[in-house]
Amino acid sequence: MTQLTRRHALIAASALPLLPLSGPALARADRLGPRQGGFHRFALGDFEVTTLLAGTRLNDKPRETFGLNVPDDEFAAASQAAFLPADRAMTFFTPTLVNTGSELVLFDTGLDPAGITAVLAAAGVAPDQVDVVVLTHMHGDHIGGLMGAAGPTFVNARYVTGAVEHNHWSAAGNEGFDTKVRPLNDKMTLLDDGGPVAPGITALAAFGHSPGHMAYMLESGGKLLAITADTANHHVWSLANPDWEVRFDADKPAAAASRKAIFGMVAADRIPFIGYHMPFPGLGYVEAQGAGFRYVPASYQLML
């Protein structure tokens, strides 16, 4: 039996005669550039969940952010094994909108009002329809969409955040907090670990990335989903390697402990999760692997 190889195919193709083209010449099409879809929607029991791509950012120096406590060759090897360049990364900013049937609950607000309102519009939602805004923590890429020159973005919303987080930033003299969050304090509810946002939505302490960083668990119709926010900021350099230090983690040992605890639970119970900086649409699963976790992007599981 003759075995065809790629070399044989190339030789055969080169021997074919060139045929003249007939018909009108085709105009050159301009390249449109890469693009991610703006939103991704699925059902979770009686809830409807929509992840919203509020922005992306190229990081051309990821080594300055991730794996601060590991040598360059270890970082490069982990990147290569995951088919990733070690010198460039794409950062995704993905708020989540949950329709509970009685309220629209938005988790985090992106970088600015323009980004979050644009993607909400694409998903068919006006800012004044949002009933609850949950702030997982007070970093600028999570509170940026709260307020702009025109005032509050979500004029009919109440606001929820962790008590430890809010109390820390209230005393920190932080411009972002003081201009975006403090003006909304009279509409703010503060939660502790286990506190309820709304029926079926519960706070989970995941301190370390910021002093009072929170994750949240959704439960509807017997289905669970974790919103892990910035518990892990990258699917390889943070999630797969939870002990690797991340520049933006305020308390690095506490952040590593939270990664292990939250994702240990998610892995053990096979719960899907949404990560704010995971590759869009930010939805996936994890399994325990070695000292960390293997990220499995969702495919059609939540469409069934």
N, C-alpha and C positions, 0 to 999 in steps of 0.2 A: 504493500500500500504506500502510495506517495504521500509524504507529509508536507503540507504547505506551510511556509513560514512567512513572517512579515516581509522578509527580504525578497522572497519569490513574488509576493503580491506587488511590491514596489517595482520590481523588474518588469512584470507583466503590464503594469499600468503605464510604464514609460514607453513601452513598445506600441501602445495604441495610437492610431493616427489622430491628429488634431482636426476636428471638424469645424468648419466656419460657422460663426454665429449668425443667425438670421433674425429679423424682426428689429423693432426699435431699440436703441441703446437705453439701458437702465440708468437712471440718475443715481449718483452716489448718495447713500443715506448717511447722515451725520450720526456719530456715536452719541448715545444718550447717557452713558455712564451708569454705574451700579446704583441700584435702588432697593430698599427694603420696603415691604408692605407696611402701611401705617397702623393697622390694628389686626388683632386676632381674637375671635370670639368663640366661646364654647359654653356648654351647659355643665353645671355641677349640681346635681340634684335639681332643686327648684330655683337655684341661683343661675344667673347668666353672668359670665365673667369675660371681660375684654381686656387684653393687654394692649397698651398704647405706646407706640414708638414716638416719644416726644423729642428725640434727638439722638445724634451719634457724634462721636468725636474720635479722630485719629490720634493715637498715642504713639509717637515715634521714639519714646524712651521708656518702654515698659520696665526695663531693668531698674529704673529709679523708683518704681512703685511697688513691684512685686519681688518676693524672694530676697528681701534685704539681708537675711541671715544665712544665705546659702551661696556657695561659690559659683562663678560664672559657668563653669563647665556642667555643673548639675542643672542649672537653669536652662542652659542650651540643650542638654540631653532630654529633659522633660518636654521642652518645646518641640524638638524634632520628633519625639515619639508620638506627639499629638498632632503632627503635621502643621505646626505653627511656626512662623518666623519668631526668632527671639528678640528682634529689634524693632518690631512694629506690632501694634494691636489696635483693634477697633473697640471702642467703648460704646455701649448701648445704654440709653436712659429710658426705662420702661415703667411708667406708672400703671396701675391696674384699676379698672372700674368694675364694681360688683353691683349688679341689680338684684336686690334681695326679694323683689316682688312688691315691697312697700317703700324702699328707699334706694337711691343711687349713692353708692359709697365709693369714693375715689381715694386710693392709696398713693400718696405723694403726687407732686405737681410738676416735675421736670425742672428745666433750667430757667424758663421764663414764661410769661403769660402767652406770648405768641405761639410757642411750641405746643403747649398743652391745649390751648383752645383750637388750634388748627387740627390736631389729631382727634380731639373730641368731635369736632364738626365732621370730619371724615367718617367717624363711627356713628354719626347721627344724633349727637348729644350736644345741647347748648350748655354753656357754663352755669346758667341760672337754674338748670334742672338738677344739678348736683346737690344732694341733701346733706352729705357728710363728707368731710375731708379728713383723712387719717394721715398724720405725719409720723412716719416710722422713726425719723430722727431729723436733726436740724441742719444737716449739711446743705450747702447752697444748691446742689443739683436735685434736691428733694423739696425745698421750700421756694425755689425760684419763681414758680408759676403762681404763687399765692397773690401777689400784689404787683401792680405796675403803675404807670403814670395816671391811669384812669381810676385807680383805687383797687379794691378787692376784686379778684377775678370771679369768685364764686359767691355772689351776693346773697344767696338764700341758704347757704350752708352753715351747719355747725361744725366744729373742729374738735378732733380728738388726738391726743398724743400721750406719751408716757410721762408720768410725774417726775421721775428722776431726770429724764432728758430735759424737760421744760425748765425745771428748777436750776439745773446746771447752766443752761444758756441764758436764763434770766439774769444771772449774776456775772456773766462772762464779758459783758461789754462788746458783744459781737454785732457788727453793722447789719449783716444779713438777718439775724434774728430780730434785731431792734426795729428794722424797717419792714420786714415781711410778716413776722409772727406776732410781735408784741401788740400791734394795733388790733389784733383779733382776739385778744385775751378774754374779752367779756363773752365770747362765744365758744370758749375752749373748755373741754372736759379732760381732766388728767386721770390716767389709768395707772394701776400697778399690774404686776404680773398676774395673768388670769382674769383681768378685768374685761367686761363686755363692751364692744363697740356698738353692736346691734345684735338681735337674735341670730345666733349661728356664727358670730365673728368674735374671736377671743384673742386677747393680747398674750404674747409669749416673750418673756425677758430674754434678750440676746445681747447683753451688754458687752462692750469692748470696742467695737468699731467707733462708737461714741459712748459717752458715759451712761446713757439710758436707752440705747438702741433697742427697738422692739421688732419682733416678727409677729405674725398673726396667723391664726388657724381659722379656716372656713369650714363649716360643716352644714350640709343640706342634703336631705333625702338619703342619709346614710353614707354620703360621699364626703371625703376630706380633701382639702387643698391647703398647703402652707404658702404664705407670702413671706419670703425670707429677707426681703429688702437687701441690705448690704452685709448680711452675715457672711457671705462669700462673694467676692467681687470679680472672680474670674473662674471659669470652669476647670482650668488646669492649674494655674499659678496660685490658686487659693483653695478651691474646692477639693481638687485632687491632692493638694499638699497643704492641709490645714495648719500645719506648724510653720509654714513659710510666713515671714512677717510682711505686712502690707503697710506702706507708707502712711496711709490715711487712717489706720486703726489707732485710736487714741491710747488704748491700753492693750498692747499686743498680746501678752499672755491671756488676758481675759477674752479677747477676740478669738484666739485660737481655741480656747475652751468652749466658747459659744458655738463655733463652727462644728466642733466634734459633737456637742450635745444636740444641737438642732438637727444636723444632718444625720447623726446617728439615729435619732428618732424617725426622721423621714425615711431613711433607708430600711430600718427594721420593720416599719409598718407599710412600706411600699406606697408612700403618699406622694402624689405629684406636688411640685412646687413651682412658684414663680420667683425668679431672682432678678432684681432690678437691673443688674449689669450682665446677666447671662446673654448669649447670642439671641437676638430677636427670633421668635416671639417670647423668649424668656421662660419658656415652659418646659419642664422635664422631670426626670426621676434620677435618683442616685442609688448606687449599691456600694456597700462597704468594700474597699479594695486596698489591701495593705494597710498603711497608716492613714489613708484618706478615703476618698470616694470617687467612683467612676460616674461621670455625668452621662445620662442617656436622654437626648432630646426627645420630647414627645413627638409622636407621629400622628396616628389616628385614634389613639386610645380614648380620648375624651370627646370624640365625634360620634361614638357608637351609642 
